[in-house]
């Protein structure tokens, strides 16, 4: 079956596939493309202008194209370019084609302020779903020949990946290894989770290996540190390799502040991390097994607030932690106007009612509120989820063995984190710059 026959057959199932014919010097040319991807009215005017401006065959006309020469191409290769949003000009007499970059349909939203990352002192632009636009944002912030871009595509979806590297800073061998792993991954890469698996990481890892950012300024800072930043077409954020323990409490935009403010923020975030991770387990350990470690006045106060609570402290805190998780997820998934109401209802009305009903103690409400607020101070959403999960491990150990179990749980988590590596780069790594693989 010839190429035109295949196009006509595909048109029966895809009404947005257009094929128009033009005659130049009595030679028929077919212009083929998807009108859902191509602005055909503007593109058609462009082609007509080129044709009328020169009295010569179309093969000799200079066209804004991917390749300035006509050549024989396999049908699969031509259809691939069509799905990429280009048009094919087909010469029926010689059976050669020319791939042309058309005027594209405006499929992506314009630049907007960041949605998921709040920034106080820095640029307000954010990435969009277009990789090409995202690369342009980075080039506008780092106008140097050292900024290089590598691209590849994968799978039946032909999903594009664009890797950004800084010459002399980024480990080029590591970049090639990561690019090769994505190209050779046998399954379809549909989501960010599939990127983890394609790179050889377990989908059940507690620590995220790939973080994300929607801020070009942050992405550029990561690249200058030697990290790898790449875009997956269709996702409005850059993926960052590799995440380290330093990234939990340091945000690149912090460098806009004076040093005394920066280190104060670091100290505050470290305190927040410790509260979010250790406070719930400490409450269970002291109430359940080691109440003798409490000051007598505090012990009596807690006992009084819990005298009508019908179940042990472990069940009490698990109910409240899970309730907070439900409220948090509801606030994230619901529309913004409703999510604010859910936060008020869940945080104030429900909290007041549950204490008055003697289902939990007033002290626990304070512990849960402090934990929830402290968890929000952690940089990057993925890191926040990691710590939200880790605190349950410490709560379980604390309920079983008290203060000793609290310490054991913390040691278990520290041991797990210490053994995490990313292509030879340890997760527990405090040096900010010059990330290099140890396995080259």
C-alpha positions, -999 to +999 in steps of 0.1 A: +000+000+000+014+034-011+018+063+012-013+082-001-034+051+002-023+048+038-032+084+044-066+080+029-072+049+050-061+068+082-084+097+073-114+074+077-106+069+113-091+103+120-113+132+109-087+158+119-062+145+093-062+168+064-048+163+029-049+192+004-035+192-031-017+220-050-005+221-086+027+238-095+040+237-131+014+209-137+030+188-109+007+177-080+019+180-045-001+169-014+000+188+018-008+165+047-012+172+084-035+171+115-056+203+118-058+196+155-020+203+157-015+226+127-031+260+119-039+251+083-052+285+073-020+303+084+002+275+071-016+274+037-010+311+033+027+306+041+030+279+014+011+299-012+033+330-005+064+309-011+050+294-043+039+327-058+071+345-048+093+324-070+087+310-105+104+277-100+095+241-091+086+235-055+118+214-050+138+245-056+119+268-033+134+275+001+109+263+027+112+267+065+116+230+071+133+203+092+152+192+062+158+215+032+160+186+008+134+163-007+141+126+001+125+092+002+112+083+036+095+053+050+058+056+057+063+050+095+088+079+096+064+102+077+035+094+100+057+099+131+065+135+119+027+141+114+020+131+150+047+155+161+027+184+146+046+189+114+033+187+078+044+165+050+045+178+014+044+148-009+055+148-045+034+121-062+055+119-094+089+113-077+075+098-044+096+120-023+086+142+007+096+173+025+090+178+062+079+214+070+075+231+103+040+247+101+022+274+121+011+253+151-022+254+170-019+272+203-023+240+224-005+252+256-013+279+281+008+310+284+033+317+311+017+321+345+027+324+382+037+292+400+008+272+416+025+246+438+056+264+449+053+297+468+080+322+462+085+354+481+117+369+468+123+357+432+110+354+396+073+348+393+073+328+360+066+291+360+071+262+336+042+251+313+034+218+296+055+227+265+091+215+268+102+239+241+088+268+260+105+256+292+139+253+276+134+289+263+127+301+299+160+285+310+180+300+281+166+334+289+180+331+325+214+316+314+225+332+282+256+312+276+269+287+250+276+263+280+239+255+283+233+224+262+201+205+254+198+168+246+165+153+234+151+118+229+116+103+226+102+070+239+074+046+233+042+045+212+032+079+226+064+093+212+068+112+245+097+136+243+124+141+270+147+171+270+178+170+291+195+202+302+232+202+310+258+228+318+291+222+301+319+217+327+295+212+356+271+184+347+285+149+346+281+141+308+286+103+313+259+102+338+236+122+315+242+097+287+235+068+310+202+082+321+192+091+285+201+055+274+181+040+303+150+059+292+154+050+256+159+013+264+130+010+288+107-017+274+074-004+288+055+028+281+065+058+302+031+073+311+038+090+344+067+103+366+065+070+385+075+052+353+106+074+351+117+062+385+113+026+373+130+032+340+161+046+358+163+014+379+147+027+411+121+007+430+085+021+428+082+013+465+111+034+477+103+055+507+127+083+496+120+100+463+150+099+440+136+124+415+122+157+427+104+184+407+103+221+404+080+245+384+103+275+389+129+282+361+151+300+386+153+269+409+160+246+380+189+268+368+203+267+404+201+229+404+219+227+371+247+250+384+251+226+413+258+198+389+224+181+391+205+169+361+173+186+351+150+173+323+115+179+310+089+153+301+066+168+274+031+174+288+041+180+324+045+216+337+076+211+358+112+201+355+124+168+370+156+170+390+182+143+396+193+138+422+174+146+453+196+148+484+190+153+521+202+189+518+172+196+496+147+190+524+153+223+540+171+243+513+153+261+485+174+276+457+156+310+459+168+313+495+200+326+482+182+359+474+182+367+511+211+379+533+232+351+549+218+357+584+182+353+571+192+322+551+208+303+580+179+313+603+155+298+578+176+266+576+175+264+614+138+269+615+132+242+588+154+217+607+133+223+638+102+218+618+115+186+603+123+172+638+089+182+651+070+166+621+090+134+624+095+129+661+066+146+680+038+121+674+060+091+683+073+110+714+037+116+726+028+079+722+060+067+740+056+090+770+019+084+774+019+046+768+051+032+783+073+059+798+051+084+817+077+086+845+098+108+822+072+135+823+072+163+849+045+156+875+024+186+867+025+178+830+017+142+836-014+151+858-026+176+831-024+150+803-040+123+826-069+147+833-074+155+796-074+117+788-095+104+816-127+100+794-108+088+762-120+052+756-089+038+739-051+038+742-028+066+730-017+047+699-052+043+686-060+079+696-031+094+676-035+071+646-072+082+643-061+119+644-031+114+620-053+096+594-080+123+598-055+150+591-043+131+560-079+129+548-084+166+553-051+174+536-059+153+505-094+167+503-080+202+504-056+194+476-081+176+453-111+199+457-115+233+439-098+261+456-130+278+469-142+246+485-108+235+498-106+266+520-140+257+536-129+221+541-098+233+559-118+255+583-144+228+589-118+201+595-093+221+614-116+241+638-151+227+640-142+190+638-113+195+662-135+212+687-162+186+684-139+156+688-124+170+720-158+178+735-170+143+727-139+130+746-127+109+717-092+124+719-074+146+744-068+183+741-030+177+744-031+155+713-049+182+693-019+205+701+006+177+691-013+171+658-016+208+650+021+213+656+030+183+635+009+194+606+022+229+606+058+217+609+053+193+579+043+223+558+076+240+563+095+213+544+108+222+510+093+203+480+060+184+481+077+150+475+099+154+506+069+163+526+051+131+517+083+111+526+083+126+561+046+121+565+051+084+559+082+081+581+065+094+612+041+064+612+071+041+614+084+059+645+049+060+660+047+022+657+081+016+673+072+040+701+040+022+708+058-011+711+089-001+731+085+034+744+114+058+743+137+030+734+115+022+704+114+058+695+152+059+692+153+025+674+127+038+648+148+069+642+180+047+638+162+024+614+152+054+592+186+069+594+202+036+583+178+033+554+185+069+543+222+064+546+223+035+522+202+052+495+223+061+464+215+075+429+239+062+403+266+063+429+256+097+443+247+092+481+214+107+493+231+118+525+253+143+508+258+178+521+281+192+495+261+214+472+282+215+440+300+192+416+278+161+418+297+133+401+289+096+399+312+073+417+304+044+392+320+056+360 
